[in-house]
Amino acid sequence: MKHLEGYLNIDIDSNYVDLKENILNLELEKASIAEVIIIFAIRHIGFFKVEPFLKIIYSWFKGNGRLLIEFTDIIKLPRSIPRM
């Protein structure tokens, strides 16, 4: 994982972060941030948790927040989500 300057770097399994935490457990103040970058993490959340998680992220944005999501491989992504 690469450390991004100017951001709060969060990861549950890395030692190169500012906060070692599960992103689903984050409690940030509403309307407190301008941008969220999610790198390779969405596929680990689980199909039924993604939409509620994105709604929580939306509540954190002040003004016109920006969400950037990077996927490892968009073609293989659906196969990595467990079938319920």
HULINGI-V875812 format. One line per field, one symbol per residue. psi: psi as a letter, one per 30 degrees, with the letter a starting at -180 (. if undefined). Layout:
# HULINGI-V875812
psi->???
This chain:
# HULINGI-V875812
psi->kkkjkgljkkkfgkfhlfkjlkffgkjlkkhflfkkkjjgfeffekeffeeeeeeeeeffkkbilkkkkklejfefeeffkkk.
